[in-house]
Amino acid sequence: MVERLLTLQRSRWAGGVARQASLLLGVDIPPSVTIGADLRLQHRGRGIVLHPRTTIGDRVRLFHGVTVGRSDPYTNAPENVEQFVLEDELWLCAGAVVLSGRGTVRVGRGTVVGANAVVVGSTGEFEIWGGVPAREIGERPEPHRNH
């Protein structure tokens, strides 16, 4: 249901109503966020907050309480504008936080960020991150696909 509201936010006619409804449900994903195919907001996405300059890849799972945003809200110089790229097939578990002070932060394809971990920079692909501040604590096996 929340995923449908996110799509409706971009609608000329229903956008404002859909945006208000998603906020009432506790999901703050601005219409400027680019969303790939098959985004799943686990537990109805309760408490998810994403920076307006976020790009989400395909088959991404976001659990409740996830935050993607700025680490320094007072720096607005153009060279400090953040961008967040959440690549394909990753999971941000309950309460995970991805922060940036400037530039682009990229959470790599297939990466899992554990519950309540605080990522303050980019990750590689198919890694498992945990802790505060988060660090790589393991690797996730890459799925075998028939193309």
Rosetta blueprint (number, residue, H / E / L):
1 M L
2 V H
3 E H
4 R H
5 L H
6 L H
7 T H
8 L H
9 Q L
10 R L
11 S L
12 R L
13 W L
14 A L
15 G H
16 G H
17 V H
18 A H
19 R H
20 Q H
21 A H
22 S H
23 L H
24 L H
25 L L
26 G L
27 V E
28 D E
29 I L
30 P L
31 P L
32 S L
33 V L
34 T E
35 I E
36 G L
37 A L
38 D L
39 L L
40 R E
41 L E
42 Q H
43 H H
44 R H
45 G H
46 R L
47 G L
48 I E
49 V E
50 L E
51 H L
52 P L
53 R L
54 T E
55 T E
56 I E
57 G L
58 D L
59 R L
60 V L
61 R E
62 L E
63 F L
64 H L
65 G L
66 V L
67 T E
68 V E
69 G E
70 R E
71 S L
72 D L
73 P L
74 Y L
75 T L
76 N L
77 A L
78 P H
79 E H
80 N H
81 V L
82 E E
83 Q E
84 F E
85 V E
86 L E
87 E L
88 D L
89 E L
90 L L
91 W E
92 L E
93 C L
94 A L
95 G L
96 A L
97 V E
98 V E
99 L E
100 S E
101 G L
102 R L
103 G E
104 T E
105 V E
106 R E
107 V E
108 G L
109 R L
110 G L
111 T L
112 V E
113 V E
114 G L
115 A L
116 N L
117 A L
118 V E
119 V E
120 V L
121 G L
122 S L
123 T L
124 G L
125 E L
126 F L
127 E E
128 I E
129 W E
130 G E
131 G L
132 V L
133 P L
134 A L
135 R E
136 E E
137 I E
138 G E
139 E E
140 R L
141 P L
142 E L
143 P L
144 H L
145 R L
146 N L
147 H L
